[in-house]
Amino acid sequence: MTPLILTRPEDRARAFVAGLPASLREALRPVFAPLWWMEAVGGDVPDFDVALFTSVNGVRFGPDGLGRTAYCVGAATADAARARGWQALVMGPDVDAMTTDLVAAAPEGRLAHLSGAASRGALAETLRAAGLNAARHVCYRQVALPMADDVRDLLRTEVTLVPLFSPDGVAHFASEIGRAPRAHLALISPAAAQNLPPNAFASVGIAVAPNAAAMGAALQKLHRALQSG
């Protein structure tokens, strides 16, 4: 069985594995090797009318919905928001699409982007420039962890598959391992690929959309290439 190196926090990693096609799960050996954990950032969120969630972690560390409206990037984020009491609507598969759709819809009221400290882009700033009443409120931060020695050895000595879900995650992974010529990487987006050093890994696949299903498909494609090669 091919080792599948999972660098997300373990709860998210296990959920990702559970969502993979059964045939792929049976061919892989999950290795849980978190390279970061999430912690809440203290402080109350100022009053607002509509929440903007660009990740599941924003939902996790944000306030309860209490029936309020939330616009979300992707179905998984919207599902998490509904579980916390939000009237959640999917607004595009990524932040760029969300921004475009929100500017076009021009929702009224105070919009709050509930995000992490390292959130990329400038969602609230862009919306304000378009005339919307938007602000960003940091609810959590990502704390980097070192790579375990046994995982480092595994990456350097065996053929492995590694899904990486963010540009920051790719950068941290690359800084910890340096080179792993037998590792095959599935990345969430072209932006994430920009954080890889050249020729450091056996192959790199990029998901066709920034979601778990597309990441699973990218992993399956890499695995099939290994089997046929």
C-alpha positions as CSV (number, residue, x, y, z in Angstrom):
1,M,0.0,0.0,0.0
2,T,1.2,3.5,-0.9
3,P,1.8,5.8,2.1
4,L,-0.5,8.8,2.0
5,I,1.1,11.6,4.0
6,L,-1.5,13.9,5.6
7,T,-0.2,17.2,7.0
8,R,-3.5,18.8,8.0
9,P,-4.8,18.7,11.6
10,E,-5.8,15.1,12.2
11,D,-9.6,15.6,12.4
12,R,-9.6,17.3,8.9
13,A,-7.2,14.7,7.5
14,R,-9.4,11.8,8.7
15,A,-12.5,13.5,7.2
16,F,-10.6,13.9,3.9
17,V,-9.6,10.2,3.8
18,A,-13.1,9.1,4.6
19,G,-14.3,11.0,1.5
20,L,-11.9,9.4,-0.9
21,P,-13.3,6.7,-3.3
22,A,-13.2,3.3,-1.7
23,S,-10.9,1.8,-4.3
24,L,-8.4,4.5,-3.6
25,R,-8.7,4.3,0.2
26,E,-8.0,0.5,0.0
27,A,-4.8,1.2,-2.0
28,L,-3.3,3.8,0.5
29,R,-1.9,3.7,4.0
30,P,-2.7,7.0,5.7
31,V,0.1,8.5,7.7
32,F,-1.1,11.4,9.9
33,A,1.7,13.9,10.2
34,P,0.2,17.3,11.1
35,L,2.4,20.3,10.2
36,W,0.2,22.8,12.0
37,W,-2.6,23.3,14.4
38,M,-5.3,25.9,14.8
39,E,-5.9,28.1,17.8
40,A,-8.6,30.7,18.5
41,V,-7.7,34.4,18.6
42,G,-9.4,35.9,21.6
43,G,-11.8,38.9,21.6
44,D,-15.4,39.4,20.7
45,V,-16.4,39.9,17.1
46,P,-18.1,43.3,16.6
47,D,-21.8,43.4,15.6
48,F,-22.5,42.5,12.0
49,D,-25.4,41.3,9.9
50,V,-24.0,38.9,7.3
51,A,-21.0,36.6,7.8
52,L,-18.5,35.8,5.0
53,F,-16.7,32.4,5.4
54,T,-13.8,31.4,3.1
55,S,-12.9,28.3,5.1
56,V,-14.3,25.7,7.4
57,N,-11.9,27.0,10.1
58,G,-13.6,30.4,9.9
59,V,-16.8,28.7,10.8
60,R,-15.2,26.6,13.5
61,F,-13.7,29.5,15.3
62,G,-16.4,32.1,14.6
63,P,-19.6,32.7,16.5
64,D,-22.8,30.7,16.3
65,G,-25.1,31.6,13.5
66,L,-28.4,32.1,15.4
67,G,-30.3,32.0,12.1
68,R,-28.2,34.8,10.5
69,T,-27.1,34.7,6.8
70,A,-23.7,33.5,5.8
71,Y,-22.1,33.5,2.3
72,C,-19.6,30.7,2.0
73,V,-16.8,29.5,-0.3
74,G,-17.6,26.0,-1.3
75,A,-20.2,23.4,-0.2
76,A,-18.1,22.0,2.7
77,T,-17.8,25.4,4.3
78,A,-21.6,26.0,3.8
79,D,-22.4,22.6,5.4
80,A,-20.2,23.5,8.4
81,A,-21.9,26.8,8.7
82,R,-25.4,25.3,8.6
83,A,-24.4,22.9,11.4
84,R,-23.6,26.0,13.6
85,G,-26.9,27.6,12.9
86,W,-26.2,29.8,9.9
87,Q,-28.5,30.3,6.9
88,A,-25.6,29.4,4.6
89,L,-25.4,30.0,0.9
90,V,-22.6,28.9,-1.4
91,M,-21.0,31.9,-3.1
92,G,-18.5,30.5,-5.6
93,P,-15.8,27.8,-5.4
94,D,-13.0,30.2,-4.3
95,V,-12.4,33.7,-2.9
96,D,-12.1,35.4,-6.3
97,A,-15.5,34.0,-7.4
98,M,-17.0,35.0,-4.1
99,T,-15.7,38.6,-4.4
100,T,-17.2,38.9,-8.0
101,D,-20.5,37.5,-7.0
102,L,-20.8,39.6,-3.8
103,V,-20.0,42.8,-5.7
104,A,-22.7,41.9,-8.3
105,A,-25.3,41.0,-5.6
106,A,-24.4,44.1,-3.4
107,P,-26.0,42.7,-0.2
108,E,-27.1,45.3,2.4
109,G,-26.0,45.5,6.0
110,R,-22.6,45.0,7.7
111,L,-20.6,42.2,6.2
112,A,-18.0,40.4,8.4
113,H,-15.2,38.2,6.8
114,L,-14.4,35.8,9.7
115,S,-11.0,34.6,8.8
116,G,-7.6,33.4,9.9
117,A,-4.7,35.6,10.7
118,A,-2.9,34.4,7.5
119,S,-5.9,34.8,5.2
120,R,-4.8,35.5,1.6
121,G,-6.3,38.2,-0.6
122,A,-8.2,41.2,0.5
123,L,-11.8,40.3,0.4
124,A,-13.1,42.9,2.8
125,E,-11.0,45.7,1.3
126,T,-12.1,44.8,-2.2
127,L,-15.8,44.8,-1.1
128,R,-15.4,48.2,0.6
129,A,-13.8,49.6,-2.6
130,A,-17.0,48.5,-4.4
131,G,-19.2,50.4,-1.9
132,L,-20.1,47.5,0.5
133,N,-20.0,47.8,4.3
134,A,-17.4,45.0,4.9
135,A,-14.8,44.3,7.5
136,R,-12.4,41.5,8.3
137,H,-12.3,40.0,11.8
138,V,-9.6,37.5,12.7
139,C,-10.9,34.5,14.6
140,Y,-8.0,32.0,14.5
141,R,-4.4,31.5,13.6
142,Q,-2.3,28.7,12.2
143,V,0.6,27.5,14.3
144,A,3.3,25.7,12.4
145,L,4.7,22.4,13.7
146,P,8.0,20.6,12.8
147,M,8.0,17.5,10.6
148,A,8.6,14.3,12.6
149,D,11.8,12.5,11.8
150,D,10.1,9.3,10.8
151,V,7.9,11.1,8.4
152,R,10.9,12.9,6.9
153,D,12.6,9.5,6.4
154,L,9.5,8.0,4.9
155,L,9.2,10.8,2.4
156,R,12.8,10.5,1.3
157,T,13.0,6.7,1.1
158,E,9.6,5.5,-0.2
159,V,7.2,6.4,-2.9
160,T,4.5,8.5,-1.2
161,L,1.5,10.6,-2.1
162,V,1.0,13.9,-0.4
163,P,-2.1,16.2,-0.7
164,L,-1.5,19.8,0.2
165,F,-4.4,22.1,0.7
166,S,-3.1,25.7,0.8
167,P,-0.2,27.9,-0.5
168,D,1.0,28.3,3.1
169,G,0.8,24.6,3.7
170,V,2.9,23.9,0.6
171,A,5.5,26.5,1.6
172,H,5.8,25.0,5.1
173,F,6.0,21.4,3.8
174,A,8.7,22.4,1.3
175,S,10.7,24.2,4.0
176,E,10.5,21.2,6.3
177,I,11.4,18.5,3.8
178,G,13.6,20.3,1.3
179,R,13.7,17.6,-1.4
180,A,11.8,14.3,-1.6
181,P,12.5,12.9,-5.1
182,R,10.1,9.9,-4.5
183,A,7.1,12.0,-3.3
184,H,4.2,12.7,-5.6
185,L,2.2,15.8,-4.6
186,A,-1.4,16.8,-5.2
187,L,-2.0,20.6,-4.8
188,I,-5.1,22.6,-4.3
189,S,-4.4,25.3,-6.8
190,P,-1.8,26.8,-9.2
191,A,-1.1,29.4,-6.6
192,A,0.0,26.7,-4.2
193,A,2.4,25.3,-6.8
194,Q,4.3,28.6,-6.9
195,N,5.6,27.8,-3.4
196,L,7.4,24.6,-4.5
197,P,11.2,24.6,-5.2
198,P,11.9,23.3,-8.8
199,N,12.6,19.6,-9.4
200,A,12.3,18.8,-5.7
201,F,9.6,16.1,-6.0
202,A,8.8,13.2,-8.3
203,S,5.6,14.7,-9.7
204,V,3.0,17.4,-9.0
205,G,-0.7,17.3,-9.8
206,I,-3.0,20.2,-9.4
207,A,-6.7,19.9,-8.6
208,V,-9.1,21.2,-11.2
209,A,-11.1,22.9,-8.5
210,P,-10.2,24.0,-4.9
211,N,-12.3,21.4,-3.1
212,A,-11.9,18.0,-1.5
213,A,-13.5,16.0,-4.3
214,A,-11.1,17.5,-6.9
215,M,-8.1,16.8,-4.6
216,G,-9.3,13.2,-4.3
217,A,-9.4,13.0,-8.1
218,A,-5.9,14.5,-8.4
219,L,-4.6,11.9,-6.0
220,Q,-6.3,9.1,-7.9
221,K,-4.7,10.3,-11.1
222,L,-1.3,10.3,-9.5
223,H,-1.9,6.8,-8.0
224,R,-3.0,5.4,-11.4
225,A,0.2,6.9,-13.0
226,L,2.3,5.1,-10.3
227,Q,0.5,1.8,-11.0
228,S,0.9,2.0,-14.8
229,G,4.5,3.2,-14.5
